[in-house]
Amino acid sequence: MLERHINQYGGAPKQVAVDGGYASKDNLDKARESGIKHVAFHKKRGLRIKEMVKSIWVYRQLRNFRAGIEEASLV
């Protein structure tokens, strides 16, 4: 998904909210290498919030944004 975004828009987004099934140190590192500043996995799976984002506030905003999109898609 990230590679398609970069190809289509010419660069990586600054922030992403991702399903917890993709939570891993490797995926976090790959996202950072691509230029993403804040990566919020829905489930932490051994990652600390400070490793993913700069603050708990940013983590909650991204997590809630993702939850809102999923809720809207069910309607």
CHARMM internal coordinates of N, CA and C (Angstrom, degrees):
IC EDIT
DIST 1 N 1 CA 1.4413
DIST 1 CA 1 C 1.5331
ANGL 1 N 1 CA 1 C 110.19
DIST 1 C 2 N 1.3207
ANGL 1 CA 1 C 2 N 115.75
DIHE 1 N 1 CA 1 C 2 N -43.22
DIST 2 N 2 CA 1.4580
ANGL 1 C 2 N 2 CA 120.14
DIHE 1 CA 1 C 2 N 2 CA -178.76
DIST 2 CA 2 C 1.5319
ANGL 2 N 2 CA 2 C 111.22
DIHE 1 C 2 N 2 CA 2 C -63.79
DIST 2 C 3 N 1.3089
ANGL 2 CA 2 C 3 N 116.63
DIHE 2 N 2 CA 2 C 3 N -42.70
DIST 3 N 3 CA 1.4620
ANGL 2 C 3 N 3 CA 119.87
DIHE 2 CA 2 C 3 N 3 CA 179.08
DIST 3 CA 3 C 1.5271
ANGL 3 N 3 CA 3 C 111.20
DIHE 2 C 3 N 3 CA 3 C -62.50
DIST 3 C 4 N 1.3362
ANGL 3 CA 3 C 4 N 117.55
DIHE 3 N 3 CA 3 C 4 N -40.23
DIST 4 N 4 CA 1.4747
ANGL 3 C 4 N 4 CA 120.41
DIHE 3 CA 3 C 4 N 4 CA 178.02
DIST 4 CA 4 C 1.5261
ANGL 4 N 4 CA 4 C 110.30
DIHE 3 C 4 N 4 CA 4 C -63.68
DIST 4 C 5 N 1.3311
ANGL 4 CA 4 C 5 N 116.88
DIHE 4 N 4 CA 4 C 5 N -41.38
DIST 5 N 5 CA 1.4656
ANGL 4 C 5 N 5 CA 120.54
DIHE 4 CA 4 C 5 N 5 CA 179.49
DIST 5 CA 5 C 1.5291
ANGL 5 N 5 CA 5 C 110.31
DIHE 4 C 5 N 5 CA 5 C -61.23
DIST 5 C 6 N 1.3199
ANGL 5 CA 5 C 6 N 115.77
DIHE 5 N 5 CA 5 C 6 N -46.68
DIST 6 N 6 CA 1.4704
ANGL 5 C 6 N 6 CA 119.72
DIHE 5 CA 5 C 6 N 6 CA -179.56
DIST 6 CA 6 C 1.5260
ANGL 6 N 6 CA 6 C 110.57
DIHE 5 C 6 N 6 CA 6 C -62.57
DIST 6 C 7 N 1.3363
ANGL 6 CA 6 C 7 N 117.55
DIHE 6 N 6 CA 6 C 7 N -42.27
DIST 7 N 7 CA 1.4656
ANGL 6 C 7 N 7 CA 120.65
DIHE 6 CA 6 C 7 N 7 CA 178.94
DIST 7 CA 7 C 1.5250
ANGL 7 N 7 CA 7 C 112.06
DIHE 6 C 7 N 7 CA 7 C -64.28
DIST 7 C 8 N 1.3221
ANGL 7 CA 7 C 8 N 116.67
DIHE 7 N 7 CA 7 C 8 N -40.08
DIST 8 N 8 CA 1.4603
ANGL 7 C 8 N 8 CA 120.40
DIHE 7 CA 7 C 8 N 8 CA -176.34
DIST 8 CA 8 C 1.5237
ANGL 8 N 8 CA 8 C 112.75
DIHE 7 C 8 N 8 CA 8 C -77.30
DIST 8 C 9 N 1.3319
ANGL 8 CA 8 C 9 N 117.24
DIHE 8 N 8 CA 8 C 9 N -40.20
DIST 9 N 9 CA 1.4607
ANGL 8 C 9 N 9 CA 120.72
DIHE 8 CA 8 C 9 N 9 CA -174.27
DIST 9 CA 9 C 1.5250
ANGL 9 N 9 CA 9 C 114.10
DIHE 8 C 9 N 9 CA 9 C -106.09
DIST 9 C 10 N 1.3092
ANGL 9 CA 9 C 10 N 117.66
DIHE 9 N 9 CA 9 C 10 N -4.09
DIST 10 N 10 CA 1.4520
ANGL 9 C 10 N 10 CA 120.31
DIHE 9 CA 9 C 10 N 10 CA 176.09
DIST 10 CA 10 C 1.5161
ANGL 10 N 10 CA 10 C 115.44
DIHE 9 C 10 N 10 CA 10 C 84.05
DIST 10 C 11 N 1.3144
ANGL 10 CA 10 C 11 N 118.28
DIHE 10 N 10 CA 10 C 11 N 6.86
DIST 11 N 11 CA 1.4580
ANGL 10 C 11 N 11 CA 121.18
DIHE 10 CA 10 C 11 N 11 CA 178.51
DIST 11 CA 11 C 1.5144
ANGL 11 N 11 CA 11 C 111.07
DIHE 10 C 11 N 11 CA 11 C 179.61
DIST 11 C 12 N 1.3095
ANGL 11 CA 11 C 12 N 114.62
DIHE 11 N 11 CA 11 C 12 N 168.11
DIST 12 N 12 CA 1.4594
ANGL 11 C 12 N 12 CA 120.53
DIHE 11 CA 11 C 12 N 12 CA -179.05
DIST 12 CA 12 C 1.5308
ANGL 12 N 12 CA 12 C 110.11
DIHE 11 C 12 N 12 CA 12 C -82.93
DIST 12 C 13 N 1.3392
ANGL 12 CA 12 C 13 N 117.31
DIHE 12 N 12 CA 12 C 13 N 152.33
DIST 13 N 13 CA 1.4608
ANGL 12 C 13 N 13 CA 119.47
DIHE 12 CA 12 C 13 N 13 CA 174.74
DIST 13 CA 13 C 1.5330
ANGL 13 N 13 CA 13 C 109.93
DIHE 12 C 13 N 13 CA 13 C -70.29
DIST 13 C 14 N 1.3139
ANGL 13 CA 13 C 14 N 117.11
DIHE 13 N 13 CA 13 C 14 N 161.98
DIST 14 N 14 CA 1.4686
ANGL 13 C 14 N 14 CA 120.71
DIHE 13 CA 13 C 14 N 14 CA 178.70
DIST 14 CA 14 C 1.5235
ANGL 14 N 14 CA 14 C 111.58
DIHE 13 C 14 N 14 CA 14 C -77.05
DIST 14 C 15 N 1.3365
ANGL 14 CA 14 C 15 N 116.04
DIHE 14 N 14 CA 14 C 15 N -31.48
DIST 15 N 15 CA 1.4590
ANGL 14 C 15 N 15 CA 121.18
DIHE 14 CA 14 C 15 N 15 CA -177.35
DIST 15 CA 15 C 1.5164
ANGL 15 N 15 CA 15 C 109.61
DIHE 14 C 15 N 15 CA 15 C -137.73
DIST 15 C 16 N 1.3394
ANGL 15 CA 15 C 16 N 115.80
DIHE 15 N 15 CA 15 C 16 N 146.57
DIST 16 N 16 CA 1.4596
ANGL 15 C 16 N 16 CA 120.44
DIHE 15 CA 15 C 16 N 16 CA 173.78
DIST 16 CA 16 C 1.5217
ANGL 16 N 16 CA 16 C 109.45
DIHE 15 C 16 N 16 CA 16 C -140.69
DIST 16 C 17 N 1.3207
ANGL 16 CA 16 C 17 N 114.86
DIHE 16 N 16 CA 16 C 17 N 149.04
DIST 17 N 17 CA 1.4588
ANGL 16 C 17 N 17 CA 122.75
DIHE 16 CA 16 C 17 N 17 CA 172.86
DIST 17 CA 17 C 1.5255
ANGL 17 N 17 CA 17 C 105.76
DIHE 16 C 17 N 17 CA 17 C -117.31
DIST 17 C 18 N 1.3194
ANGL 17 CA 17 C 18 N 116.63
DIHE 17 N 17 CA 17 C 18 N 121.83
DIST 18 N 18 CA 1.4577
ANGL 17 C 18 N 18 CA 121.65
DIHE 17 CA 17 C 18 N 18 CA -169.22
DIST 18 CA 18 C 1.5216
ANGL 18 N 18 CA 18 C 110.72
DIHE 17 C 18 N 18 CA 18 C -124.35
DIST 18 C 19 N 1.3299
ANGL 18 CA 18 C 19 N 115.90
DIHE 18 N 18 CA 18 C 19 N 149.49
DIST 19 N 19 CA 1.4564
ANGL 18 C 19 N 19 CA 122.00
DIHE 18 CA 18 C 19 N 19 CA 176.59
DIST 19 CA 19 C 1.5280
ANGL 19 N 19 CA 19 C 110.59
DIHE 18 C 19 N 19 CA 19 C -59.30
DIST 19 C 20 N 1.3245
ANGL 19 CA 19 C 20 N 116.00
DIHE 19 N 19 CA 19 C 20 N 145.20
DIST 20 N 20 CA 1.4512
ANGL 19 C 20 N 20 CA 121.44
DIHE 19 CA 19 C 20 N 20 CA -178.10
DIST 20 CA 20 C 1.5192
ANGL 20 N 20 CA 20 C 114.33
DIHE 19 C 20 N 20 CA 20 C -63.18
DIST 20 C 21 N 1.3187
ANGL 20 CA 20 C 21 N 117.34
DIHE 20 N 20 CA 20 C 21 N -21.23
DIST 21 N 21 CA 1.4557
ANGL 20 C 21 N 21 CA 120.60
DIHE 20 CA 20 C 21 N 21 CA 178.26
DIST 21 CA 21 C 1.5192
ANGL 21 N 21 CA 21 C 113.27
DIHE 20 C 21 N 21 CA 21 C -64.71
DIST 21 C 22 N 1.3191
ANGL 21 CA 21 C 22 N 117.56
DIHE 21 N 21 CA 21 C 22 N -19.22
DIST 22 N 22 CA 1.4572
ANGL 21 C 22 N 22 CA 122.02
DIHE 21 CA 21 C 22 N 22 CA 179.10
DIST 22 CA 22 C 1.5245
ANGL 22 N 22 CA 22 C 112.75
DIHE 21 C 22 N 22 CA 22 C -97.43
DIST 22 C 23 N 1.3276
ANGL 22 CA 22 C 23 N 117.18
DIHE 22 N 22 CA 22 C 23 N 2.16
DIST 23 N 23 CA 1.4629
ANGL 22 C 23 N 23 CA 121.33
DIHE 22 CA 22 C 23 N 23 CA -175.83
DIST 23 CA 23 C 1.5262
ANGL 23 N 23 CA 23 C 110.80
DIHE 22 C 23 N 23 CA 23 C -69.13
DIST 23 C 24 N 1.3147
ANGL 23 CA 23 C 24 N 115.58
DIHE 23 N 23 CA 23 C 24 N 115.68
DIST 24 N 24 CA 1.4618
ANGL 23 C 24 N 24 CA 122.00
DIHE 23 CA 23 C 24 N 24 CA 174.10
DIST 24 CA 24 C 1.5233
ANGL 24 N 24 CA 24 C 108.20
DIHE 23 C 24 N 24 CA 24 C -162.81
DIST 24 C 25 N 1.2956
ANGL 24 CA 24 C 25 N 115.50
DIHE 24 N 24 CA 24 C 25 N 158.37
DIST 25 N 25 CA 1.4610
ANGL 24 C 25 N 25 CA 120.80
DIHE 24 CA 24 C 25 N 25 CA 178.04
DIST 25 CA 25 C 1.5278
ANGL 25 N 25 CA 25 C 110.04
DIHE 24 C 25 N 25 CA 25 C -62.96
DIST 25 C 26 N 1.3336
ANGL 25 CA 25 C 26 N 116.89
DIHE 25 N 25 CA 25 C 26 N -39.02
DIST 26 N 26 CA 1.4736
ANGL 25 C 26 N 26 CA 120.46
DIHE 25 CA 25 C 26 N 26 CA 179.43
DIST 26 CA 26 C 1.5284
ANGL 26 N 26 CA 26 C 111.47
DIHE 25 C 26 N 26 CA 26 C -62.11
DIST 26 C 27 N 1.3399
ANGL 26 CA 26 C 27 N 117.03
DIHE 26 N 26 CA 26 C 27 N -45.93
DIST 27 N 27 CA 1.4660
ANGL 26 C 27 N 27 CA 120.07
DIHE 26 CA 26 C 27 N 27 CA 179.94
DIST 27 CA 27 C 1.5254
ANGL 27 N 27 CA 27 C 111.18
DIHE 26 C 27 N 27 CA 27 C -66.93
DIST 27 C 28 N 1.3134
ANGL 27 CA 27 C 28 N 117.29
DIHE 27 N 27 CA 27 C 28 N -35.68
DIST 28 N 28 CA 1.4695
ANGL 27 C 28 N 28 CA 120.41
DIHE 27 CA 27 C 28 N 28 CA 176.01
DIST 28 CA 28 C 1.5241
ANGL 28 N 28 CA 28 C 110.05
DIHE 27 C 28 N 28 CA 28 C -63.73
DIST 28 C 29 N 1.3188
ANGL 28 CA 28 C 29 N 116.77
DIHE 28 N 28 CA 28 C 29 N -45.52
DIST 29 N 29 CA 1.4697
ANGL 28 C 29 N 29 CA 120.95
DIHE 28 CA 28 C 29 N 29 CA 179.20
DIST 29 CA 29 C 1.5275
ANGL 29 N 29 CA 29 C 111.84
DIHE 28 C 29 N 29 CA 29 C -62.05
DIST 29 C 30 N 1.3441
ANGL 29 CA 29 C 30 N 116.97
DIHE 29 N 29 CA 29 C 30 N -42.64
DIST 30 N 30 CA 1.4652
ANGL 29 C 30 N 30 CA 120.71
DIHE 29 CA 29 C 30 N 30 CA 179.37
DIST 30 CA 30 C 1.5219
ANGL 30 N 30 CA 30 C 111.02
DIHE 29 C 30 N 30 CA 30 C -64.02
DIST 30 C 31 N 1.3217
ANGL 30 CA 30 C 31 N 116.63
DIHE 30 N 30 CA 30 C 31 N -39.55
DIST 31 N 31 CA 1.4642
ANGL 30 C 31 N 31 CA 120.20
DIHE 30 CA 30 C 31 N 31 CA 178.36
DIST 31 CA 31 C 1.5222
ANGL 31 N 31 CA 31 C 110.33
DIHE 30 C 31 N 31 CA 31 C -64.62
DIST 31 C 32 N 1.3081
ANGL 31 CA 31 C 32 N 117.10
DIHE 31 N 31 CA 31 C 32 N -42.61
DIST 32 N 32 CA 1.4640
ANGL 31 C 32 N 32 CA 120.89
DIHE 31 CA 31 C 32 N 32 CA 178.94
DIST 32 CA 32 C 1.5230
ANGL 32 N 32 CA 32 C 111.25
DIHE 31 C 32 N 32 CA 32 C -64.65
DIST 32 C 33 N 1.3174
ANGL 32 CA 32 C 33 N 116.78
DIHE 32 N 32 CA 32 C 33 N -40.82
DIST 33 N 33 CA 1.4668
ANGL 32 C 33 N 33 CA 120.45
DIHE 32 CA 32 C 33 N 33 CA 178.02
DIST 33 CA 33 C 1.5192
ANGL 33 N 33 CA 33 C 111.50
DIHE 32 C 33 N 33 CA 33 C -62.46
DIST 33 C 34 N 1.3357
ANGL 33 CA 33 C 34 N 116.11
DIHE 33 N 33 CA 33 C 34 N -29.08
DIST 34 N 34 CA 1.4707
ANGL 33 C 34 N 34 CA 120.62
DIHE 33 CA 33 C 34 N 34 CA 179.27
DIST 34 CA 34 C 1.5154
ANGL 34 N 34 CA 34 C 112.29
DIHE 33 C 34 N 34 CA 34 C -78.41
DIST 34 C 35 N 1.3304
ANGL 34 CA 34 C 35 N 116.95
DIHE 34 N 34 CA 34 C 35 N -10.65
DIST 35 N 35 CA 1.4558
ANGL 34 C 35 N 35 CA 120.64
DIHE 34 CA 34 C 35 N 35 CA 177.50
DIST 35 CA 35 C 1.5166
ANGL 35 N 35 CA 35 C 115.05
DIHE 34 C 35 N 35 CA 35 C 108.16
DIST 35 C 36 N 1.3202
ANGL 35 CA 35 C 36 N 118.22
DIHE 35 N 35 CA 35 C 36 N 6.06
DIST 36 N 36 CA 1.4642
ANGL 35 C 36 N 36 CA 120.90
DIHE 35 CA 35 C 36 N 36 CA 179.06
DIST 36 CA 36 C 1.5215
ANGL 36 N 36 CA 36 C 108.76
DIHE 35 C 36 N 36 CA 36 C -79.67
DIST 36 C 37 N 1.3179
ANGL 36 CA 36 C 37 N 115.96
DIHE 36 N 36 CA 36 C 37 N 128.27
DIST 37 N 37 CA 1.4624
ANGL 36 C 37 N 37 CA 121.10
DIHE 36 CA 36 C 37 N 37 CA -176.49
DIST 37 CA 37 C 1.5267
ANGL 37 N 37 CA 37 C 112.31
DIHE 36 C 37 N 37 CA 37 C -83.99
DIST 37 C 38 N 1.3318
ANGL 37 CA 37 C 38 N 117.42
DIHE 37 N 37 CA 37 C 38 N -42.43
DIST 38 N 38 CA 1.4605
ANGL 37 C 38 N 38 CA 122.22
DIHE 37 CA 37 C 38 N 38 CA -177.33
DIST 38 CA 38 C 1.5265
ANGL 38 N 38 CA 38 C 109.62
DIHE 37 C 38 N 38 CA 38 C -123.89
DIST 38 C 39 N 1.3287
ANGL 38 CA 38 C 39 N 116.20
DIHE 38 N 38 CA 38 C 39 N 124.12
DIST 39 N 39 CA 1.4594
ANGL 38 C 39 N 39 CA 122.48
DIHE 38 CA 38 C 39 N 39 CA 179.13
DIST 39 CA 39 C 1.5210
ANGL 39 N 39 CA 39 C 107.60
DIHE 38 C 39 N 39 CA 39 C -124.18
DIST 39 C 40 N 1.3296
ANGL 39 CA 39 C 40 N 117.13
DIHE 39 N 39 CA 39 C 40 N 115.06
DIST 40 N 40 CA 1.4639
ANGL 39 C 40 N 40 CA 120.89
DIHE 39 CA 39 C 40 N 40 CA -179.69
DIST 40 CA 40 C 1.5221
ANGL 40 N 40 CA 40 C 109.49
DIHE 39 C 40 N 40 CA 40 C -111.19
DIST 40 C 41 N 1.3255
ANGL 40 CA 40 C 41 N 115.68
DIHE 40 N 40 CA 40 C 41 N 105.05
DIST 41 N 41 CA 1.4545
ANGL 40 C 41 N 41 CA 120.63
DIHE 40 CA 40 C 41 N 41 CA 173.59
DIST 41 CA 41 C 1.5207
ANGL 41 N 41 CA 41 C 107.69
DIHE 40 C 41 N 41 CA 41 C -82.11
DIST 41 C 42 N 1.3243
ANGL 41 CA 41 C 42 N 116.69
DIHE 41 N 41 CA 41 C 42 N 139.15
DIST 42 N 42 CA 1.4632
ANGL 41 C 42 N 42 CA 120.37
DIHE 41 CA 41 C 42 N 42 CA -178.10
DIST 42 CA 42 C 1.5269
ANGL 42 N 42 CA 42 C 111.42
DIHE 41 C 42 N 42 CA 42 C -60.98
DIST 42 C 43 N 1.3193
ANGL 42 CA 42 C 43 N 117.07
DIHE 42 N 42 CA 42 C 43 N -39.62
DIST 43 N 43 CA 1.4643
ANGL 42 C 43 N 43 CA 122.42
DIHE 42 CA 42 C 43 N 43 CA 174.71
DIST 43 CA 43 C 1.5212
ANGL 43 N 43 CA 43 C 107.03
DIHE 42 C 43 N 43 CA 43 C -111.76
DIST 43 C 44 N 1.3035
ANGL 43 CA 43 C 44 N 115.83
DIHE 43 N 43 CA 43 C 44 N 139.72
DIST 44 N 44 CA 1.4672
ANGL 43 C 44 N 44 CA 119.10
DIHE 43 CA 43 C 44 N 44 CA -173.20
DIST 44 CA 44 C 1.5301
ANGL 44 N 44 CA 44 C 113.15
DIHE 43 C 44 N 44 CA 44 C -78.14
DIST 44 C 45 N 1.3185
ANGL 44 CA 44 C 45 N 118.60
DIHE 44 N 44 CA 44 C 45 N -36.14
DIST 45 N 45 CA 1.4705
ANGL 44 C 45 N 45 CA 123.63
DIHE 44 CA 44 C 45 N 45 CA 177.58
DIST 45 CA 45 C 1.5223
ANGL 45 N 45 CA 45 C 113.00
DIHE 44 C 45 N 45 CA 45 C 47.32
DIST 45 C 46 N 1.3065
ANGL 45 CA 45 C 46 N 117.00
DIHE 45 N 45 CA 45 C 46 N 51.63
DIST 46 N 46 CA 1.4602
ANGL 45 C 46 N 46 CA 121.40
DIHE 45 CA 45 C 46 N 46 CA 176.99
DIST 46 CA 46 C 1.5133
ANGL 46 N 46 CA 46 C 114.74
DIHE 45 C 46 N 46 CA 46 C 89.24
DIST 46 C 47 N 1.3148
ANGL 46 CA 46 C 47 N 117.93
DIHE 46 N 46 CA 46 C 47 N -8.05
DIST 47 N 47 CA 1.4675
ANGL 46 C 47 N 47 CA 121.24
DIHE 46 CA 46 C 47 N 47 CA 177.60
DIST 47 CA 47 C 1.5240
ANGL 47 N 47 CA 47 C 109.08
DIHE 46 C 47 N 47 CA 47 C -90.24
DIST 47 C 48 N 1.3101
ANGL 47 CA 47 C 48 N 116.12
DIHE 47 N 47 CA 47 C 48 N 142.79
DIST 48 N 48 CA 1.4577
ANGL 47 C 48 N 48 CA 120.08
DIHE 47 CA 47 C 48 N 48 CA 175.17
DIST 48 CA 48 C 1.5251
ANGL 48 N 48 CA 48 C 109.46
DIHE 47 C 48 N 48 CA 48 C -89.15
DIST 48 C 49 N 1.3141
ANGL 48 CA 48 C 49 N 115.66
DIHE 48 N 48 CA 48 C 49 N 150.06
DIST 49 N 49 CA 1.4662
ANGL 48 C 49 N 49 CA 120.52
DIHE 48 CA 48 C 49 N 49 CA -179.81
DIST 49 CA 49 C 1.5214
ANGL 49 N 49 CA 49 C 110.53
DIHE 48 C 49 N 49 CA 49 C -56.63
DIST 49 C 50 N 1.3113
ANGL 49 CA 49 C 50 N 117.46
DIHE 49 N 49 CA 49 C 50 N -41.15
DIST 50 N 50 CA 1.4723
ANGL 49 C 50 N 50 CA 121.13
DIHE 49 CA 49 C 50 N 50 CA -179.21
DIST 50 CA 50 C 1.5263
ANGL 50 N 50 CA 50 C 112.36
DIHE 49 C 50 N 50 CA 50 C -65.14
DIST 50 C 51 N 1.3326
ANGL 50 CA 50 C 51 N 118.22
DIHE 50 N 50 CA 50 C 51 N -21.38
DIST 51 N 51 CA 1.4679
ANGL 50 C 51 N 51 CA 120.67
DIHE 50 CA 50 C 51 N 51 CA 175.14
DIST 51 CA 51 C 1.5301
ANGL 51 N 51 CA 51 C 110.56
DIHE 50 C 51 N 51 CA 51 C -75.18
DIST 51 C 52 N 1.3478
ANGL 51 CA 51 C 52 N 116.04
DIHE 51 N 51 CA 51 C 52 N -31.72
DIST 52 N 52 CA 1.4609
ANGL 51 C 52 N 52 CA 120.89
DIHE 51 CA 51 C 52 N 52 CA -175.45
DIST 52 CA 52 C 1.5272
ANGL 52 N 52 CA 52 C 112.65
DIHE 51 C 52 N 52 CA 52 C -87.18
DIST 52 C 53 N 1.3259
ANGL 52 CA 52 C 53 N 116.48
DIHE 52 N 52 CA 52 C 53 N -42.30
DIST 53 N 53 CA 1.4667
ANGL 52 C 53 N 53 CA 121.57
DIHE 52 CA 52 C 53 N 53 CA -174.61
DIST 53 CA 53 C 1.5214
ANGL 53 N 53 CA 53 C 109.88
DIHE 52 C 53 N 53 CA 53 C -138.11
DIST 53 C 54 N 1.3417
ANGL 53 CA 53 C 54 N 116.32
DIHE 53 N 53 CA 53 C 54 N 172.06
DIST 54 N 54 CA 1.4602
ANGL 53 C 54 N 54 CA 118.61
DIHE 53 CA 53 C 54 N 54 CA -176.77
DIST 54 CA 54 C 1.5241
ANGL 54 N 54 CA 54 C 113.42
DIHE 53 C 54 N 54 CA 54 C -80.71
DIST 54 C 55 N 1.3401
ANGL 54 CA 54 C 55 N 117.98
DIHE 54 N 54 CA 54 C 55 N -20.42
DIST 55 N 55 CA 1.4614
ANGL 54 C 55 N 55 CA 119.64
DIHE 54 CA 54 C 55 N 55 CA -179.60
DIST 55 CA 55 C 1.5223
ANGL 55 N 55 CA 55 C 111.06
DIHE 54 C 55 N 55 CA 55 C -154.67
DIST 55 C 56 N 1.3016
ANGL 55 CA 55 C 56 N 115.64
DIHE 55 N 55 CA 55 C 56 N 161.87
DIST 56 N 56 CA 1.4612
ANGL 55 C 56 N 56 CA 121.21
DIHE 55 CA 55 C 56 N 56 CA 177.10
DIST 56 CA 56 C 1.5210
ANGL 56 N 56 CA 56 C 110.00
DIHE 55 C 56 N 56 CA 56 C -62.79
DIST 56 C 57 N 1.3308
ANGL 56 CA 56 C 57 N 117.34
DIHE 56 N 56 CA 56 C 57 N -35.58
DIST 57 N 57 CA 1.4625
ANGL 56 C 57 N 57 CA 121.56
DIHE 56 CA 56 C 57 N 57 CA 179.68
DIST 57 CA 57 C 1.5235
ANGL 57 N 57 CA 57 C 110.71
DIHE 56 C 57 N 57 CA 57 C -59.68
DIST 57 C 58 N 1.3321
ANGL 57 CA 57 C 58 N 117.42
DIHE 57 N 57 CA 57 C 58 N -45.55
DIST 58 N 58 CA 1.4675
ANGL 57 C 58 N 58 CA 121.68
DIHE 57 CA 57 C 58 N 58 CA 179.11
DIST 58 CA 58 C 1.5235
ANGL 58 N 58 CA 58 C 109.56
DIHE 57 C 58 N 58 CA 58 C -63.55
DIST 58 C 59 N 1.3299
ANGL 58 CA 58 C 59 N 117.62
DIHE 58 N 58 CA 58 C 59 N -42.76
DIST 59 N 59 CA 1.4619
ANGL 58 C 59 N 59 CA 121.19
DIHE 58 CA 58 C 59 N 59 CA 179.03
DIST 59 CA 59 C 1.5261
ANGL 59 N 59 CA 59 C 110.37
DIHE 58 C 59 N 59 CA 59 C -59.03
DIST 59 C 60 N 1.3161
ANGL 59 CA 59 C 60 N 117.16
DIHE 59 N 59 CA 59 C 60 N -46.80
DIST 60 N 60 CA 1.4713
ANGL 59 C 60 N 60 CA 120.54
DIHE 59 CA 59 C 60 N 60 CA -179.39
DIST 60 CA 60 C 1.5233
ANGL 60 N 60 CA 60 C 111.81
DIHE 59 C 60 N 60 CA 60 C -64.10
DIST 60 C 61 N 1.3148
ANGL 60 CA 60 C 61 N 117.27
DIHE 60 N 60 CA 60 C 61 N -39.76
DIST 61 N 61 CA 1.4641
ANGL 60 C 61 N 61 CA 120.81
DIHE 60 CA 60 C 61 N 61 CA 178.87
DIST 61 CA 61 C 1.5258
ANGL 61 N 61 CA 61 C 111.04
DIHE 60 C 61 N 61 CA 61 C -62.36
DIST 61 C 62 N 1.3153
ANGL 61 CA 61 C 62 N 117.12
DIHE 61 N 61 CA 61 C 62 N -45.93
DIST 62 N 62 CA 1.4647
ANGL 61 C 62 N 62 CA 120.68
DIHE 61 CA 61 C 62 N 62 CA 179.83
DIST 62 CA 62 C 1.5223
ANGL 62 N 62 CA 62 C 111.32
DIHE 61 C 62 N 62 CA 62 C -68.44
DIST 62 C 63 N 1.3211
ANGL 62 CA 62 C 63 N 117.12
DIHE 62 N 62 CA 62 C 63 N -41.77
DIST 63 N 63 CA 1.4656
ANGL 62 C 63 N 63 CA 120.77
DIHE 62 CA 62 C 63 N 63 CA 178.86
DIST 63 CA 63 C 1.5200
ANGL 63 N 63 CA 63 C 110.79
DIHE 62 C 63 N 63 CA 63 C -62.08
DIST 63 C 64 N 1.3276
ANGL 63 CA 63 C 64 N 116.76
DIHE 63 N 63 CA 63 C 64 N -45.71
DIST 64 N 64 CA 1.4612
ANGL 63 C 64 N 64 CA 121.14
DIHE 63 CA 63 C 64 N 64 CA -179.40
DIST 64 CA 64 C 1.5273
ANGL 64 N 64 CA 64 C 111.91
DIHE 63 C 64 N 64 CA 64 C -68.20
DIST 64 C 65 N 1.3281
ANGL 64 CA 64 C 65 N 117.49
DIHE 64 N 64 CA 64 C 65 N -35.44
DIST 65 N 65 CA 1.4564
ANGL 64 C 65 N 65 CA 121.39
DIHE 64 CA 64 C 65 N 65 CA 175.87
DIST 65 CA 65 C 1.5273
ANGL 65 N 65 CA 65 C 109.95
DIHE 64 C 65 N 65 CA 65 C -59.75
DIST 65 C 66 N 1.3299
ANGL 65 CA 65 C 66 N 116.09
DIHE 65 N 65 CA 65 C 66 N -47.14
DIST 66 N 66 CA 1.4623
ANGL 65 C 66 N 66 CA 120.45
DIHE 65 CA 65 C 66 N 66 CA 179.18
DIST 66 CA 66 C 1.5159
ANGL 66 N 66 CA 66 C 111.50
DIHE 65 C 66 N 66 CA 66 C -63.10
DIST 66 C 67 N 1.3078
ANGL 66 CA 66 C 67 N 117.44
DIHE 66 N 66 CA 66 C 67 N -42.63
DIST 67 N 67 CA 1.4645
ANGL 66 C 67 N 67 CA 121.25
DIHE 66 CA 66 C 67 N 67 CA 179.11
DIST 67 CA 67 C 1.5266
ANGL 67 N 67 CA 67 C 110.48
DIHE 66 C 67 N 67 CA 67 C -62.83
DIST 67 C 68 N 1.3160
ANGL 67 CA 67 C 68 N 117.67
DIHE 67 N 67 CA 67 C 68 N -38.39
DIST 68 N 68 CA 1.4510
ANGL 67 C 68 N 68 CA 121.69
DIHE 67 CA 67 C 68 N 68 CA 178.47
DIST 68 CA 68 C 1.5176
ANGL 68 N 68 CA 68 C 112.78
DIHE 67 C 68 N 68 CA 68 C -65.35
DIST 68 C 69 N 1.3295
ANGL 68 CA 68 C 69 N 116.49
DIHE 68 N 68 CA 68 C 69 N -38.96
DIST 69 N 69 CA 1.4577
ANGL 68 C 69 N 69 CA 120.64
DIHE 68 CA 68 C 69 N 69 CA 178.18
DIST 69 CA 69 C 1.5230
ANGL 69 N 69 CA 69 C 110.04
DIHE 68 C 69 N 69 CA 69 C -66.53
DIST 69 C 70 N 1.3134
ANGL 69 CA 69 C 70 N 117.21
DIHE 69 N 69 CA 69 C 70 N -41.92
DIST 70 N 70 CA 1.4716
ANGL 69 C 70 N 70 CA 119.46
DIHE 69 CA 69 C 70 N 70 CA 179.36
DIST 70 CA 70 C 1.5219
ANGL 70 N 70 CA 70 C 110.88
DIHE 69 C 70 N 70 CA 70 C -64.79
DIST 70 C 71 N 1.3173
ANGL 70 CA 70 C 71 N 117.33
DIHE 70 N 70 CA 70 C 71 N -39.08
DIST 71 N 71 CA 1.4555
ANGL 70 C 71 N 71 CA 120.72
DIHE 70 CA 70 C 71 N 71 CA 178.70
DIST 71 CA 71 C 1.5247
ANGL 71 N 71 CA 71 C 110.85
DIHE 70 C 71 N 71 CA 71 C -64.46
DIST 71 C 72 N 1.3230
ANGL 71 CA 71 C 72 N 116.44
DIHE 71 N 71 CA 71 C 72 N -42.87
DIST 72 N 72 CA 1.4605
ANGL 71 C 72 N 72 CA 121.64
DIHE 71 CA 71 C 72 N 72 CA -178.93
DIST 72 CA 72 C 1.5310
ANGL 72 N 72 CA 72 C 111.23
DIHE 71 C 72 N 72 CA 72 C -64.74
DIST 72 C 73 N 1.3195
ANGL 72 CA 72 C 73 N 116.93
DIHE 72 N 72 CA 72 C 73 N -32.18
DIST 73 N 73 CA 1.4595
ANGL 72 C 73 N 73 CA 119.34
DIHE 72 CA 72 C 73 N 73 CA -178.31
DIST 73 CA 73 C 1.5322
ANGL 73 N 73 CA 73 C 111.44
DIHE 72 C 73 N 73 CA 73 C -74.56
DIST 73 C 74 N 1.3132
ANGL 73 CA 73 C 74 N 118.23
DIHE 73 N 73 CA 73 C 74 N -16.90
DIST 74 N 74 CA 1.4544
ANGL 73 C 74 N 74 CA 121.69
DIHE 73 CA 73 C 74 N 74 CA 179.57
DIST 74 CA 74 C 1.5308
ANGL 74 N 74 CA 74 C 112.26
DIHE 73 C 74 N 74 CA 74 C -83.41
DIST 74 C 75 N 1.3188
ANGL 74 CA 74 C 75 N 116.84
DIHE 74 N 74 CA 74 C 75 N -16.89
DIST 75 N 75 CA 1.4620
ANGL 74 C 75 N 75 CA 120.92
DIHE 74 CA 74 C 75 N 75 CA -176.75
DIST 75 CA 75 C 1.4990
ANGL 75 N 75 CA 75 C 111.04
DIHE 74 C 75 N 75 CA 75 C -76.86
END
COOR INIT
IC SEED 1 N 1 CA 1 C
IC BUILD
